[in-house]
Amino acid sequence: MSTMVDALTKLCFMIICMCQASLCYSLSFQWLKSHSNHRCDDDRCQQFQTILQNVDHFGFFNTDTFTQRYILNKDYWQHGQPIFFYTGNEGDIDLFCGNTGFMWDIAPKFHAMVVFAEHRYYGQSLPYGNQSYSNPEYMRYLTSEQALADYAYLLDHIRTSVAGTEQSPVIAFGGSYGGMLAAYFRMKYSHIVVGAHAASAPILQMATPCESFTRIVTEDFLSESSQCVDIIRSSWHAIDRIGLLPGGRERLSKLFKLCHPLKSISDLKNWLFDMYANLAMVDYPYPTSFLADLPAFPIRIFCANVTSTSSKTLSTDEEIVKRVVKGVNVFFNYTGHTQCLDIGSEGTRSLGVLGWSYQSCTEFVMPICSNGITDMFEIQPWNFQAFSEYCFAQWKVKPRLEWSFVEFGGKNITDLRSYSNVIFTNGNLDPWSAGGINSS
């Protein structure tokens, strides 16, 4: 028994060391060379399997079931060797499979099986099909607790159906919300998962000062160009003033080349805010197609477009907006193939915006605000009551701010002192790092 414990401890230690080494390298500007050679661009991420899951794992009255998708790859696996298990998050599982290079990089070194599990209510793992989002009675089963139970049952299924996995140790991996799930999986199911790598996992975000997110977004842009930040700051009032003119919204629709006429100025501003946040989240030193088709260092290219002009002065509101439009095209039309911009879209359709809206209205309330001083945005205070009312109007639910602290901990870092074998990694440019674990 002690030999197996020693082996598992050694395995976790080796993976943790590799995670730490990868992170340290990635934080330097030389990390372009470290971009994964095992990024899954082939059909490995299209080889789906399915399992029948209970809709409700924690009650005994609802006996409904649904089909959950997962991807299982044994290219490098040897009997008894580890299972690398990705705890799927808010989107199609093949999207995360194709953009999680680290697991593919180290799987050959550990002769590991690679598994990507799709999160319930996302992708094609819909408990009630096309009606899954139709009413609160169906939506109530969209929780992280139910998803973690899905993953536990899936691993039990793999152990009983794939010969040689009976003693295979499981390491959970995940990024962003998936990183939170990887950490929670180890915390809640330590008899199943021996360790976890939680990347960009904002498990403290629910108790983090609300201005932290927008501050880091702004710092990312400021690191490329202070003029770029000044133009973005100026654009909010410029958009307001144009919008107040006769035919102003029509003019803004033409300037941004929107697919549909602009209904309100706030819709445009919210869309832009989301774009700036997304650019900060994927400001990678290599090209990516995760949220959109983007070049390496997209914020650098964005700011170069915004500031590239012979004129140093901004004489009109329209000139300010035109500069912002040049930057917007980096995110939404870098390939030049997009004829018009859809203000209802934030990029890839493979991410489950509806599902995450519901989850942020129930168990994961993540306050975000802006003060216009430490950030490049308009003043937008955090108002929990207003947010709660929005959630009820949208989903007929009201959030319980304290629930994630009760269920998982995370009100402060000391809540996590009793857990082990979880490595948290964060990129300095990632705005979610404000709510991540950044010290041991």
Secondary structure as UniProt FT lines:
FT   HELIX           2..26
FT   TURN            29..30
FT   HELIX           31..34
FT   HELIX           43..46
FT   STRAND          48..54
FT   STRAND          65..73
FT   TURN            79..80
FT   STRAND          83..87
FT   HELIX           93..97
FT   TURN            98..99
FT   HELIX           101..110
FT   STRAND          113..117
FT   TURN            120..121
FT   TURN            123..124
FT   TURN            127..128
FT   HELIX           129..131
FT   TURN            132..133
FT   HELIX           136..139
FT   TURN            140..141
FT   HELIX           144..161
FT   TURN            163..164
FT   TURN            166..167
FT   STRAND          170..175
FT   HELIX           177..188
FT   TURN            190..192
FT   STRAND          195..199
FT   TURN            203..204
FT   HELIX           205..207
FT   TURN            210..211
FT   HELIX           212..222
FT   TURN            223..224
FT   HELIX           226..244
FT   TURN            246..247
FT   HELIX           248..255
FT   TURN            256..257
FT   HELIX           265..281
FT   HELIX           298..307
FT   HELIX           317..332
FT   TURN            334..335
FT   TURN            343..344
FT   TURN            349..350
FT   HELIX           353..360
FT   TURN            361..363
FT   HELIX           384..395
FT   TURN            401..402
FT   HELIX           403..408
FT   HELIX           413..416
FT   TURN            417..418
FT   STRAND          422..425
FT   TURN            428..429
FT   HELIX           431..435
//
